[in-house]
Each structure stands twice: as C-alpha cells, then as structure tokens.
Amino acid sequence: MNVTFEQVRELAQGTLTDVRYPTVKIYTLDAIWVLYDRVLRVDPQHLDDPARDRFLLSKGHGPSAFYAVLAAKGFFPTEWLRDIAALESPLGSHPDATQVPGAEISSGSLGHGLPLGVGMAHGLRANGFHDSRVFVLVGDAELDEGSNHEAIAYAGAVGLSNLNVIVADNGSASHGWPGGVASRFEVNGWSGATVDMDDHEALYRSFTAPHPDRPRVTVAETTPH
C-alpha cells in the first residue's frame, strides 16, 4: 500500500482512541511516520525476524498515530481503524502487543517503555544482532517517572549505541530541565539533538546520525494539534 503522509494524517484524524486525550492522537505522527517510512528495518510479512529493528511506543495512551502508520504500511487492514477501542476490536485505547501486529510491547503505563528498550538493546547486542536498533518514543512528561532516570543513566554508562529515544516535547513535564530536555540525556553520556516535530528532514537526519559507543536522543518539539 503506497500512501503519502497527508493520507496517513487523514487516517489518524479519523480515529479517536480515548476521549480523555483529544489532542494526543495526532501530534506524534510526524516522528512515527519518518521512522516507518524511511528508517526502520521492519517488514510486516516477517514480524518475527530476529534481526529487525524495534519501535516501542512508550507513550501508549492515544495511539491513533501509531495505528494509522501501521495500517498504512500493511501491518493490518485500514478497516480496523474504524472501530478502535470497540469491544471486539484488537486496537485498544492502549496498544496490546498480543493483539496488534507490529506492536513490540503493550504500553500506556508511563515509564515502562524506556527501561524495556534498554533491555531489548542489551539482548540484541548479546545475541550478536549488532545492526538491529531499538527506537523508543516517550513524552516529555513521562520523563518525570523515576524509572526513566535510571534507564537514561544506565544506557549512557554502558554505551548502548543501538538504543535511540524520541522525546515528544510539548512542554507538559512538571518541572522541565535546565538547558532543555536533550541536556538531561547528554549529561549521562548520550548523543542528542533538538528538532521541530514537523521538520521531517531534521527528524531523519537525527534518527540516522552516527553515534558510536553511546545512545542517541532526538527531542522533537511540538505544539499539540
């Protein structure tokens, strides 16, 4: 299925996964689209390929953008998007990895995705899959969770170069961070960049920038819409 970003945006806008989060459903779309369209090595026909890249949606509440991209890329039929969160639908208001083709983790409880990503990156490296990458999308407010502090510090200390984090920064963190969100990672040995969420070329450059011997963070600044 060959689709454009504009068509995927329409798919995402036509869904509502949870009435409590009316704006969350769309503003992560740019980053997820660039990953699946130009960066990730993952094939919907070979979901169990051990050498595949992994994408973890830690920011699992309001996953319409994620679902729309998966449908557009052939992981499941676009018709599934019509009944998100219905009783018989495999697409819940939080992704369920046992129900959603292409979902690597069940998510929505904030603070779990990045620690899981650290474990996956470790496991891939230990099993000799040195070219397989892990990308984790978190929200800036999610970084208030203590589990993320530990994951950031540990990943930097051991140099998990196959680990990449995208922070969807809409200024909703409780306390912020002196010097910006990226500095929170960089002080722990990460490579980092801050870009605009709607700048697809800047996202692509940051997602593919070399970062030997250290993990990488891309802070994608956005205003919810």
C-alpha positions as CSV (number, residue, x, y, z in Angstrom):
1,M,0.0,0.0,0.0
2,N,1.6,3.2,-1.2
3,V,0.4,6.2,0.8
4,T,1.5,9.7,1.5
5,F,2.0,11.5,4.8
6,E,-1.2,13.5,4.1
7,Q,-3.2,10.3,3.6
8,V,-1.8,8.9,6.9
9,R,-2.7,12.1,8.7
10,E,-6.3,11.7,7.4
11,L,-6.4,8.1,8.7
12,A,-5.2,9.3,12.2
13,Q,-7.5,12.2,12.3
14,G,-10.4,10.0,11.6
15,T,-9.9,8.0,14.8
16,L,-10.4,8.7,18.4
17,T,-8.9,6.2,20.9
18,D,-9.8,7.9,24.1
19,V,-12.0,10.9,24.7
20,R,-9.7,11.9,27.6
21,Y,-6.9,12.6,25.2
22,P,-8.4,14.5,22.3
23,T,-5.2,16.1,21.1
24,V,-2.7,13.2,21.8
25,K,-3.8,11.2,18.8
26,I,-2.0,13.2,16.1
27,Y,1.0,15.2,17.2
28,T,3.4,12.2,17.4
29,L,2.5,11.3,13.8
30,D,5.5,13.0,12.1
31,A,8.2,11.2,14.1
32,I,6.4,7.8,13.7
33,W,5.9,8.3,10.0
34,V,9.5,9.2,9.3
35,L,10.7,6.2,11.3
36,Y,8.5,3.7,9.4
37,D,8.7,5.3,6.0
38,R,12.5,5.9,5.9
39,V,14.4,4.5,8.8
40,L,13.2,1.3,10.4
41,R,14.2,-2.1,9.0
42,V,11.0,-4.0,9.7
43,D,8.8,-6.0,7.4
44,P,5.1,-6.7,8.1
45,Q,5.5,-10.0,6.3
46,H,8.3,-11.1,8.6
47,L,7.3,-9.7,12.0
48,D,9.4,-12.3,13.9
49,D,12.7,-11.6,12.1
50,P,15.2,-11.6,15.0
51,A,17.4,-9.1,13.1
52,R,14.6,-6.5,12.7
53,D,14.7,-3.0,14.2
54,R,12.2,-2.4,17.1
55,F,10.0,0.5,17.7
56,L,8.5,0.9,21.2
57,L,5.6,3.3,21.8
58,S,6.1,4.0,25.5
59,K,3.7,6.9,25.1
60,G,0.9,4.4,24.7
61,H,-2.1,6.5,25.5
62,G,-3.8,7.9,22.5
63,P,-2.1,5.6,19.9
64,S,-4.1,6.7,16.8
65,A,-1.0,8.0,15.0
66,F,0.8,4.7,15.6
67,Y,-2.1,2.6,14.4
68,A,-2.6,4.8,11.3
69,V,1.1,4.3,10.3
70,L,1.0,0.6,11.0
71,A,-2.2,0.3,8.8
72,A,-0.7,2.4,6.0
73,K,2.4,0.2,6.0
74,G,0.5,-3.0,5.7
75,F,0.7,-4.4,9.2
76,F,-3.1,-4.8,9.4
77,P,-6.1,-3.6,7.3
78,T,-7.1,0.0,7.4
79,E,-10.6,-1.1,8.2
80,W,-9.5,-1.9,11.7
81,L,-9.1,1.9,12.3
82,R,-12.9,2.3,12.1
83,D,-13.7,0.6,15.4
84,I,-10.7,1.4,17.7
85,A,-11.5,0.6,21.3
86,A,-14.7,-1.2,20.4
87,L,-15.4,-4.4,22.4
88,E,-14.3,-6.8,19.7
89,S,-11.5,-4.6,18.2
90,P,-7.8,-5.7,18.5
91,L,-7.0,-2.0,18.6
92,G,-7.4,-0.7,22.2
93,S,-7.0,2.7,23.7
94,H,-3.6,1.4,24.7
95,P,-1.7,-0.9,22.3
96,D,-1.7,-4.6,23.2
97,A,1.3,-6.5,21.8
98,T,-0.7,-9.7,21.8
99,Q,-3.4,-8.2,19.6
100,V,-1.7,-5.6,17.4
101,P,0.5,-6.8,14.6
102,G,3.8,-4.8,14.7
103,A,3.4,-3.7,18.3
104,E,6.5,-4.8,20.2
105,I,5.2,-4.0,23.7
106,S,1.9,-3.4,25.5
107,S,2.1,0.2,26.7
108,G,0.3,3.1,28.3
109,S,1.6,2.8,31.8
110,L,4.1,5.6,31.6
111,G,7.7,5.0,32.5
112,H,7.9,1.4,31.2
113,G,9.0,1.8,27.6
114,L,12.5,3.1,28.0
115,P,13.6,0.5,30.6
116,L,12.2,-2.2,28.3
117,G,14.1,-0.6,25.4
118,V,17.3,-0.8,27.4
119,G,16.7,-4.5,27.9
120,M,15.9,-5.1,24.3
121,A,19.0,-3.2,23.1
122,H,21.1,-5.3,25.6
123,G,19.6,-8.5,24.4
124,L,20.2,-7.7,20.7
125,R,23.8,-6.9,21.4
126,A,24.3,-10.0,23.5
127,N,22.9,-12.2,20.7
128,G,25.1,-10.7,18.0
129,F,22.5,-8.6,16.3
130,H,24.8,-5.5,16.2
131,D,22.9,-3.8,13.3
132,S,19.5,-4.1,14.9
133,R,18.3,-0.9,16.5
134,V,15.7,0.0,19.2
135,F,13.7,3.2,18.9
136,V,11.6,4.3,21.9
137,L,9.1,7.2,21.8
138,V,8.3,8.8,25.1
139,G,6.6,12.0,26.1
140,D,8.4,14.8,28.0
141,A,6.0,14.5,30.9
142,E,6.8,10.8,31.0
143,L,10.4,11.6,31.9
144,D,9.1,12.6,35.4
145,E,9.0,8.9,36.1
146,G,11.9,7.7,38.2
147,S,12.3,4.5,36.1
148,N,13.4,6.7,33.2
149,H,16.1,8.4,35.2
150,E,17.6,5.1,35.9
151,A,17.3,3.9,32.3
152,I,18.9,7.1,30.9
153,A,21.8,6.9,33.4
154,Y,22.4,3.2,32.8
155,A,22.2,3.3,29.0
156,G,24.7,6.1,28.8
157,A,27.1,4.4,31.3
158,V,27.2,1.2,29.3
159,G,27.2,2.8,25.8
160,L,24.1,1.3,24.3
161,S,24.7,2.6,20.8
162,N,21.8,0.6,19.3
163,L,19.3,2.5,21.5
164,N,17.5,5.6,20.2
165,V,14.9,7.7,22.1
166,I,12.5,10.2,20.6
167,V,11.0,12.6,23.1
168,A,7.8,14.2,22.0
169,D,8.2,17.5,23.9
170,N,5.1,19.6,24.2
171,G,6.2,21.4,27.4
172,S,4.0,19.3,29.7
173,A,6.6,18.0,32.1
174,S,6.1,19.0,35.7
175,H,9.4,20.7,36.3
176,G,11.2,20.9,32.9
177,W,15.0,20.5,32.8
178,P,17.7,23.2,32.9
179,G,19.2,23.5,29.5
180,G,16.4,21.7,27.8
181,V,15.3,18.0,27.6
182,A,18.3,16.9,25.5
183,S,20.8,18.0,28.2
184,R,19.1,15.6,30.6
185,F,20.4,12.8,28.4
186,E,23.7,14.4,27.3
187,V,24.9,14.8,30.8
188,N,24.6,11.0,31.1
189,G,26.7,10.4,28.0
190,W,24.1,10.4,25.3
191,S,24.4,11.9,21.8
192,G,21.5,14.3,21.3
193,A,19.7,16.8,19.0
194,T,16.6,19.0,19.3
195,V,14.4,19.5,16.2
196,D,10.9,20.6,15.3
197,M,8.4,17.7,15.2
198,D,7.1,18.8,11.8
199,D,10.5,19.0,10.1
200,H,10.8,15.6,8.5
201,E,14.3,16.1,7.1
202,A,15.6,17.2,10.5
203,L,14.0,14.2,12.1
204,Y,15.5,11.9,9.5
205,R,19.0,13.3,10.0
206,S,18.8,12.9,13.7
207,F,17.4,9.4,13.6
208,T,20.3,8.3,11.2
209,A,23.1,10.4,12.7
210,P,26.1,8.2,13.7
211,H,26.6,7.8,17.5
212,P,29.2,5.1,18.1
213,D,29.6,3.9,21.6
214,R,26.7,5.9,23.0
215,P,22.9,6.0,22.8
216,R,21.0,8.8,20.9
217,V,18.1,11.0,21.8
218,T,16.1,13.2,19.5
219,V,13.9,15.8,21.2
220,A,11.1,16.7,18.8
221,E,9.4,19.9,20.0
222,T,5.8,20.3,19.2
223,T,2.5,22.0,20.0
224,P,-0.4,19.6,20.2
225,H,-2.9,19.9,17.4
